[in-house]
Amino acid sequence: MFDALSTRLQDVFQSLKGETRLTEASVEAALREIRLALLEADVNFKVVKAFIDRVRDRAMDQAILGSLTPSQQVVKIVRDELMALFGDAKGGLQESVARPRVILMLGLQGSGKTTTSSKLGKWLQKQGRHPLLVSTDVRRPAAIQQLSVMAEKAGVRVHDPVGEMDPVARATSAMRAARNTGNDVVIVDTAGRLHIDDQLMGELVAIKDAVQPVDLLYVADAMTGQDAIKSAGEFNRQIGITGVVLTKIDGDARGGAALSVVSVVGVPIAFVGAGERIEDLEAFHADRFVSRLLGMGDVLSLIEKAEEAIDESEAEKLEEKIRKGGFSLDDFRSQLKTLRKMGPLEHILGMLPGMGNLKQLADNKPDERQLRRIEAIIGSMTADERKHADILDGSRRKRVAKGSGTSVEDVNRLLKQFNEMQKMLKMVGNMTGQTVAAPMKKKKKKGPFSLMK
């Protein structure tokens, strides 16, 4: 979503790198480009004006103008001011002693409330909580069934009282069920409308009064831009919301809603939905978001995804193989599968510093199809061939190419790259064993190749 804005901002910073000293003229030229970039990204014009004024005031300081690293100073100022747009609030859910904790999911129809409710249930499970889902949307056809299907995919329990079609009664019934079964969180998926009306607001207020929610999360489709912000403001005025969940931020919308919501609505972003998988819901971290936007990567989120995907015992076995030079094509395929578990490849690469602007990679950037092609080639080999790649002669390579639907050239290319990787890993493994064997055993690190995960 933010590729265009990120590219424009990085181009501005790149243009300043040639300056030995900043001047008022160069600052104004840079600010003009930043202003255009933000407006084209659909950031609220009042937010843009205030943002540019603050950056100008700081950039025109004499200490900045006389700095030996003017471009770095401007990047820091822009980063600090972007961070200020999001306030001091932390992402995710705030601490609460309420049991069961009630989370009310609000939003217009089609914003992704039901999907987000299931994703949030999965996220809470990872935090060690025991959520219970309930739908109070009794008007939209198959809304209750949709939640059941999504919750089953997430592995989260659903409360569905048979025959009960009163929204308030369904919500209060879920509260009683949670107390009886030990569920410590109740997520209430409420009804939506195509637009805000009095009937909808009256129903939501009645549910709110009945269950006394700790969290009122407004689910906003980031693809709708400033309209999502206007609707969030109206929900906040009439009901009161504690946080916003931005969905579909992996789409091709311009993304200005994310930069405007806190300033315009006055509530923090709690979560962002960055994909279609049930695991693709992240607590919002302003510092990580801004770092990605400015092309600085997001190593912390990358590490968290890697920790979720990596099996520690398997990583230790792999480390031992690398030290002994026994890394095989089976191990290589296993690493590729782990990489794919972490999410879309472009999303993962965007977390690496300097890799945010994938357009610079042109046609050479790796994609999901290339990974699947490699897995298909390895899958067409026998167990013995995967273990001893050097036995793959010409006839065997032809058979593997035919079985995987690829060409002999593709097989040759993979084997050449694998041989080079084996040599590198053997060398790294030897160096690791000689220099840091004892500390690694003590700290139980996962080995050099696990960094690729």
MOCORHU-V242262 format. One record per residue. N is the residue number from 1. RES is the residue in three letters. SS is DSSP state (2 for helix, 1 for strand, 0 for the rest). D_FIRST is the distance of its C-alpha to the first C-alpha in Angstrom with 2 decimals. Layout:
<<N/RES/SS/D_FIRST> <N/RES/SS/D_FIRST>>
//
This chain:
<<1/MET/0/0.00> <2/PHE/0/3.79> <3/ASP/2/5.75> <4/ALA/2/7.65> <5/LEU/2/8.58> <6/SER/2/9.46> <7/THR/2/11.43> <8/ARG/2/13.18> <9/LEU/2/14.24> <10/GLN/2/15.51> <11/ASP/2/17.37> <12/VAL/2/19.04> <13/PHE/2/20.21> <14/GLN/2/21.41> <15/SER/2/23.47> <16/LEU/2/25.17> <17/LYS/0/26.27> <18/GLY/0/29.02> <19/GLU/0/30.50> <20/THR/0/33.51> <21/ARG/0/33.66> <22/LEU/0/31.38> <23/THR/0/32.87> <24/GLU/2/32.15> <25/ALA/2/31.25> <26/SER/2/28.68> <27/VAL/2/27.14> <28/GLU/2/26.98> <29/ALA/2/25.44> <30/ALA/2/22.67> <31/LEU/2/22.15> <32/ARG/2/22.07> <33/GLU/2/19.16> <34/ILE/2/17.28> <35/ARG/2/18.17> <36/LEU/2/16.96> <37/ALA/2/13.56> <38/LEU/2/13.20> <39/LEU/2/14.74> <40/GLU/2/12.64> <41/ALA/0/9.49> <42/ASP/0/11.69> <43/VAL/0/13.11> <44/ASN/0/16.59> <45/PHE/2/19.14> <46/LYS/2/21.62> <47/VAL/2/19.30> <48/VAL/2/18.54> <49/LYS/2/22.32> <50/ALA/2/23.34> <51/PHE/2/20.84> <52/ILE/2/22.10> <53/ASP/2/25.67> <54/ARG/2/25.46> <55/VAL/2/24.06> <56/ARG/2/26.78> <57/ASP/2/29.50> <58/ARG/2/28.77> <59/ALA/2/28.18> <60/MET/0/31.45> <61/ASP/0/33.44> <62/GLN/2/36.24> <63/ALA/2/35.52> <64/ILE/2/32.02> <65/LEU/2/33.38> <66/GLY/0/36.03> <67/SER/0/33.89> <68/LEU/0/34.22> <69/THR/0/30.48> <70/PRO/2/28.95> <71/SER/2/25.44> <72/GLN/2/25.26> <73/GLN/2/26.58> <74/VAL/2/23.97> <75/VAL/2/21.12> <76/LYS/2/22.88> <77/ILE/2/23.29> <78/VAL/2/19.67> <79/ARG/2/18.72> <80/ASP/2/21.52> <81/GLU/2/20.62> <82/LEU/2/16.96> <83/MET/2/18.58> <84/ALA/2/21.03> <85/LEU/2/18.48> <86/PHE/0/18.12> <87/GLY/0/21.89> <88/ASP/0/23.95> <89/ALA/0/23.11> <90/LYS/0/22.27> <91/GLY/0/19.77> <92/GLY/0/21.21> <93/LEU/0/24.54> <94/GLN/0/27.29> <95/GLU/0/30.77> <96/SER/0/33.15> <97/VAL/0/36.59> <98/ALA/0/36.47> <99/ARG/0/37.42> <100/PRO/0/36.06> <101/ARG/1/32.94> <102/VAL/1/31.49> <103/ILE/1/27.80> <104/LEU/1/27.22> <105/MET/1/23.96> <106/LEU/1/23.41> <107/GLY/0/21.23> <108/LEU/0/21.39> <109/GLN/0/21.91> <110/GLY/0/18.99> <111/SER/0/16.68> <112/GLY/0/17.20> <113/LYS/2/20.14> <114/THR/2/22.22> <115/THR/2/19.72> <116/THR/2/18.67> <117/SER/2/22.43> <118/SER/2/23.09> <119/LYS/2/20.32> <120/LEU/2/21.76> <121/GLY/2/25.18> <122/LYS/2/24.25> <123/TRP/2/22.80> <124/LEU/2/26.07> <125/GLN/2/28.15> <126/LYS/2/26.75> <127/GLN/0/27.94> <128/GLY/0/31.38> <129/ARG/0/31.40> <130/HIS/0/32.78> <131/PRO/1/30.75> <132/LEU/1/32.08> <133/LEU/1/29.98> <134/VAL/1/31.41> <135/SER/1/30.27> <136/THR/0/31.81> <137/ASP/0/30.24> <138/VAL/0/33.53> <139/ARG/0/32.76> <140/ARG/0/29.76> <141/PRO/0/31.20> <142/ALA/0/30.62> <143/ALA/2/28.44> <144/ILE/2/30.80> <145/GLN/2/30.91> <146/GLN/2/27.13> <147/LEU/2/27.07> <148/SER/2/29.95> <149/VAL/2/28.28> <150/MET/2/25.04> <151/ALA/2/27.23> <152/GLU/2/29.42> <153/LYS/2/26.53> <154/ALA/2/25.67> <155/GLY/0/29.38> <156/VAL/0/29.69> <157/ARG/1/32.79> <158/VAL/1/32.74> <159/HIS/1/35.40> <160/ASP/0/36.46> <161/PRO/0/39.90> <162/VAL/0/41.58> <163/GLY/0/42.47> <164/GLU/0/41.01> <165/MET/0/38.94> <166/ASP/0/39.01> <167/PRO/2/35.65> <168/VAL/2/37.43> <169/ALA/2/39.89> <170/ARG/2/37.23> <171/ALA/2/35.49> <172/THR/2/38.84> <173/SER/2/39.97> <174/ALA/2/36.98> <175/MET/2/38.04> <176/ARG/2/41.54> <177/ALA/2/40.41> <178/ALA/2/38.25> <179/ARG/2/41.30> <180/ASN/2/43.51> <181/THR/2/41.31> <182/GLY/0/40.00> <183/ASN/0/36.31> <184/ASP/0/35.12> <185/VAL/1/31.92> <186/VAL/1/31.65> <187/ILE/1/28.29> <188/VAL/1/28.92> <189/ASP/1/26.57> <190/THR/0/27.53> <191/ALA/0/27.61> <192/GLY/0/25.20> <193/ARG/0/25.78> <194/LEU/0/24.09> <195/HIS/0/24.92> <196/ILE/0/26.76> <197/ASP/0/30.53> <198/ASP/2/33.59> <199/GLN/2/34.34> <200/LEU/2/31.01> <201/MET/2/31.33> <202/GLY/2/34.95> <203/GLU/2/34.14> <204/LEU/2/31.48> <205/VAL/2/33.92> <206/ALA/2/36.65> <207/ILE/2/34.61> <208/LYS/2/33.63> <209/ASP/2/37.33> <210/ALA/2/38.47> <211/VAL/2/36.31> <212/GLN/0/35.59> <213/PRO/0/32.02> <214/VAL/0/30.98> <215/ASP/1/27.27> <216/LEU/1/25.83> <217/LEU/1/22.11> <218/TYR/1/20.22> <219/VAL/1/17.50> <220/ALA/1/14.86> <221/ASP/1/12.40> <222/ALA/2/9.22> <223/MET/2/9.00> <224/THR/2/12.30> <225/GLY/0/11.41> <226/GLN/2/14.74> <227/ASP/2/16.81> <228/ALA/2/15.65> <229/ILE/2/16.87> <230/LYS/2/20.11> <231/SER/2/20.82> <232/ALA/2/20.30> <233/GLY/2/22.75> <234/GLU/2/25.25> <235/PHE/2/25.16> <236/ASN/2/25.72> <237/ARG/2/28.61> <238/GLN/2/30.34> <239/ILE/0/29.80> <240/GLY/0/28.30> <241/ILE/0/25.18> <242/THR/0/24.81> <243/GLY/1/21.10> <244/VAL/1/17.75> <245/VAL/1/15.68> <246/LEU/1/12.03> <247/THR/1/11.29> <248/LYS/0/8.64> <249/ILE/0/5.84> <250/ASP/0/5.45> <251/GLY/0/5.27> <252/ASP/0/4.71> <253/ALA/0/5.44> <254/ARG/0/5.87> <255/GLY/0/5.85> <256/GLY/2/9.51> <257/ALA/2/10.99> <258/ALA/2/10.51> <259/LEU/2/12.34> <260/SER/2/14.90> <261/VAL/2/15.96> <262/VAL/2/18.50> <263/SER/2/20.11> <264/VAL/2/20.40> <265/VAL/2/21.29> <266/GLY/0/22.95> <267/VAL/0/21.88> <268/PRO/0/19.78> <269/ILE/1/16.64> <270/ALA/1/18.34> <271/PHE/1/15.90> <272/VAL/1/12.32> <273/GLY/1/11.91> <274/ALA/0/9.75> <275/GLY/0/11.54> <276/GLU/0/14.54> <277/ARG/0/17.23> <278/ILE/0/19.52> <279/GLU/0/18.93> <280/ASP/0/15.16> <281/LEU/1/15.67> <282/GLU/1/15.72> <283/ALA/1/17.62> <284/PHE/0/15.60> <285/HIS/0/16.85> <286/ALA/2/16.14> <287/ASP/2/17.55> <288/ARG/2/15.44> <289/PHE/2/12.15> <290/VAL/2/13.45> <291/SER/2/14.77> <292/ARG/2/11.57> <293/LEU/2/10.15> <294/LEU/0/13.49> <295/GLY/0/13.69> <296/MET/0/16.43> <297/GLY/0/15.30> <298/ASP/0/15.97> <299/VAL/2/19.33> <300/LEU/2/20.41> <301/SER/2/17.75> <302/LEU/2/18.49> <303/ILE/2/22.16> <304/GLU/2/21.81> <305/LYS/2/20.16> <306/ALA/2/22.91> <307/GLU/2/25.59> <308/GLU/2/24.60> <309/ALA/2/24.72> <310/ILE/0/27.78> <311/ASP/0/31.28> <312/GLU/2/33.42> <313/SER/2/36.63> <314/GLU/2/35.12> <315/ALA/2/33.64> <316/GLU/2/37.13> <317/LYS/2/38.72> <318/LEU/2/36.32> <319/GLU/2/37.14> <320/GLU/2/40.82> <321/LYS/2/40.37> <322/ILE/2/38.66> <323/ARG/2/41.56> <324/LYS/2/44.06> <325/GLY/0/42.28> <326/GLY/0/41.83> <327/PHE/0/38.11> <328/SER/0/37.96> <329/LEU/2/35.67> <330/ASP/2/35.61> <331/ASP/2/34.21> <332/PHE/2/31.63> <333/ARG/2/30.51> <334/SER/2/30.40> <335/GLN/2/28.09> <336/LEU/2/25.66> <337/LYS/2/25.72> <338/THR/2/25.05> <339/LEU/2/22.03> <340/ARG/2/20.62> <341/LYS/2/21.41> <342/MET/0/18.97> <343/GLY/0/15.97> <344/PRO/0/13.85> <345/LEU/2/15.01> <346/GLU/2/11.86> <347/HIS/2/10.76> <348/ILE/2/14.34> <349/LEU/2/14.56> <350/GLY/0/11.68> <351/MET/0/14.12> <352/LEU/0/16.87> <353/PRO/0/17.83> <354/GLY/0/17.36> <355/MET/0/15.19> <356/GLY/0/11.70> <357/ASN/0/11.68> <358/LEU/2/12.37> <359/LYS/2/13.18> <360/GLN/2/16.33> <361/LEU/2/17.49> <362/ALA/2/17.75> <363/ASP/2/19.54> <364/ASN/2/20.92> <365/LYS/0/18.01> <366/PRO/0/19.11> <367/ASP/0/17.60> <368/GLU/2/18.71> <369/ARG/2/21.30> <370/GLN/2/22.99> <371/LEU/2/23.36> <372/ARG/2/24.83> <373/ARG/2/27.12> <374/ILE/2/28.44> <375/GLU/2/29.10> <376/ALA/2/30.91> <377/ILE/2/33.08> <378/ILE/2/34.08> <379/GLY/2/34.69> <380/SER/0/37.13> <381/MET/0/39.31> <382/THR/0/42.25> <383/ALA/2/42.36> <384/ASP/2/44.78> <385/GLU/2/42.58> <386/ARG/2/39.59> <387/LYS/2/41.89> <388/HIS/0/43.68> <389/ALA/2/41.41> <390/ASP/2/44.29> <391/ILE/2/46.25> <392/LEU/0/43.78> <393/ASP/0/45.96> <394/GLY/2/45.49> <395/SER/2/46.51> <396/ARG/2/44.39> <397/ARG/2/41.31> <398/LYS/2/41.99> <399/ARG/2/42.28> <400/VAL/2/38.98> <401/ALA/2/37.17> <402/LYS/2/38.73> <403/GLY/2/37.95> <404/SER/2/34.25> <405/GLY/0/33.75> <406/THR/0/33.02> <407/SER/0/35.21> <408/VAL/2/37.73> <409/GLU/2/35.75> <410/ASP/2/32.73> <411/VAL/2/35.17> <412/ASN/2/36.80> <413/ARG/2/33.54> <414/LEU/2/32.56> <415/LEU/2/36.09> <416/LYS/2/36.18> <417/GLN/2/32.98> <418/PHE/2/34.33> <419/ASN/2/37.66> <420/GLU/2/36.11> <421/MET/2/34.09> <422/GLN/2/37.36> <423/LYS/2/39.16> <424/MET/2/36.52> <425/LEU/2/36.38> <426/LYS/2/40.16> <427/MET/2/40.44> <428/VAL/2/37.91> <429/GLY/2/39.70> <430/ASN/2/43.05> <431/MET/2/41.89> <432/THR/2/40.37> <433/GLY/2/43.60> <434/GLN/2/45.79> <435/THR/2/44.04> <436/VAL/0/42.20> <437/ALA/2/43.66> <438/ALA/2/45.26> <439/PRO/2/42.37> <440/MET/2/39.99> <441/LYS/2/42.47> <442/LYS/2/42.85> <443/LYS/2/39.15> <444/LYS/0/38.27> <445/LYS/0/35.29> <446/LYS/0/33.46> <447/GLY/0/34.13> <448/PRO/2/32.38> <449/PHE/2/30.75> <450/SER/2/29.06> <451/LEU/2/26.71> <452/MET/2/25.00> <453/LYS/0/24.09>>
//
